[in-house]
Amino acid sequence: MIRYFEKQMEELNYSIHSLDENIFERWVEDATEVLEKGHKIIASGLGKNVPICEKFVGSMISMGYEACFLHTNSAVHGDMGVVKDGDMVILLTKSGETEESVNLVRLLKQRRVNIWLLTFEKESTLTKEIDNVIVMDLRHEGDLWNVMPNNSTTINLIMLQGLAMMIANKMKLDIGQFKRNHPGGQIGKKLRIQF
């Protein structure tokens, strides 16, 4: 049983080491600039990427940064109203070919927003249409058939949480700001005692 987890850790490690650090650093710079100018970061995805986006948004909000989730499918049914000029939209799609994602990007390109793609396919419709792309290598999903979104969603979570932490570092997040947003629970208790 432990060997299964060791194997998935090897797969995740392989993917993480495929990251182009220069592009990631530019992503952090762009995101920081968006926030410093008073705009927000929007994470958008479908299916199993929905809770991944929501986790990222939750982390950002808890640190006091403007962020929200936009369901890729619901966007065209009025939810695009959340997208304002100057915002950053991060789109998660494994293939870069999902019809709803392609449609959303084409609509977003009519607005003044900074679009970033997080994907696993170097050659796709969206890697051709979007200038800012993070492409991760993925050898196996870790399921029985190499089909289920398993390792890919874990990598997406790692990338988005990494972005959130690098933003906090770059913007010199003060523990007081974080403490103010976390008065309850064990975290609130720990913050009251230690800070």
N, C-alpha and C positions, 0 to 999 in steps of 0.2 A: 504493500500500500504506500509506504513512504517513497518508494521508487517512482511512483506516479507523480508525486509532488516535486520530487527532484527533477524529473524530466520536464515538467512544466516550468520550473524555475530556470532550467537551461534554455528553454524556448523564449521565455521572457527576457533573459539576459542577452540572448542573441538579437532579439528585436531592439532592445534598448541600445545596444552597441551599433545598430545601423543608423542611429540618429545623426543627422548633420547638425553639429553643434552651432555652426555659424548661422544657420537658418533659425534654429531655436532661439539663439541670442537676439536675432532680429525680431522674432515674434515677441519676446519679452520687452524689447525696446518699444515696439509698436503698441503693445497692450498698455504699457506704462504711460506712454504719451497720450493715448486715448483717455485714460482715467485722469491724468493731470489736467487735461483740457475740459474736464467736467462731463465727459461722455461715459458710456457704459460698454461692457463686454457682454455679448449675447452668445450663448451656446445653443446649437441647434442639432437635433438628431432624431432618428426614428428607432422604433423597436427597442432592442436591448441597450442601445446607446442613450435612451431617455434618462434612466437613473444615473448614468455616468455624467451626463450634462448637469443633472440636478445636484449631484454631489459637488461638482465644481462650483456651481452657482452658490450653493450653501456655504462652501468654504470662503468664497469671495465676500459674500454678504456678512459673514461672521467677523471678517476682518475690516468691515466698513467700506468695502469697495462696491461700486455700482455694477451689478450683473443681473442677468435674468435668463430664463430658458424660453426658447421658441421652438415649439414642436414643428418639425419640418412639414408635416402633413397639414396641420391646422393653420400654418402661416398664410396660405392663400384664401382662407376663410375669415379674414379680418384680423388675424393675430399679427400680421406684418405692421400693424399700427404701433407696435412696441419699438420698431426700428426707426431711429432718428439719424439725421445727418451727423456724421462724426463718430458714430458707434463702430465697434468692431464686431463682426459676426464670425464665429468659429463653427464650421460645419463638419460634423463627423459622418463619414460614410466609408465603409470598408472598400467597396468596389469603385466608387467614384462614378457609378453608372445608374444609381437608383433614380427612377423617373422623377420622384418628388423632389429629390435633392437638386437635380439638374434644373428643374423648373424654378425652384426657389432661387438658385444662383443667378439665373437669367433675369429674374425680377429684381434681385438685390443690386445687380450691376446697373440698374436704372437709377439707383440712389447713391448718395455720396457716403459710402460706408467702406470700411477696411475689411475685406473678406479673407479669411484664412481657412484652408482645408486640411483636415487631419484624416489620412487615408493609408491604405496598404497596397495600392496599385500605382506603379510609376506611370503607366500609360493608360489613361482613361479620359472620358469626356471632360470631367471636371479638372483633371490636372492640366488639360490643354486650355481650359477657360479661366482658370484662377491663377493669378501671379504668385500668391503666397501659399506655398504648399509644404506640409510636413508629411513625408512619405516614410513609413516604417516597414521594414522587412518582416514578414511573418511566414515561418516554415510550416507551422501546424497549429490548429485551433485547440488541440488537446482533447477533443471528443473522439468518439468511435469512428467517425467518417470524415473528419477534417471539414466539417460544414457548419456546426453550431458556433455562434458568436461567443466564444469562451475566452481564449487568450487575447483575441483582438480587443475586446471590451476592457479587459484588465490593463492592456497596454494604453488604451485611450485614457483610462482613469489615471494611470501613472503620469502620462504626458500632461494632462490638464491640471492635476494636482501639483506637478512640477512647475508648470506655468504660474499657478497661484502663489506658490512659495517663492519663486524668483521675483514675481511682482512685489510681494511683501518685502523682500530683501532690498530690492532696488528703490522702493518708496520709503524704506526705513520705517516700517510699521512699528508703532510704539505699543508696548504691552498694555498701556493704559487704554488705548483705543479698543484693543481686543477685549480687555477686561470689562469695559463698559457694555459691550454687546453680549457678554456671557455672565450675567449675574447669578444664574441658576445651575443646578446640577453639581456633579462632582468637579467639573471644570471651574464653575463659579466659586466653589468652596476652596479649591486649590489656589485659585488666583487671589482670593481674599487673604489667605494665609501667607502666601509667598510674595505677593506684590501689593 
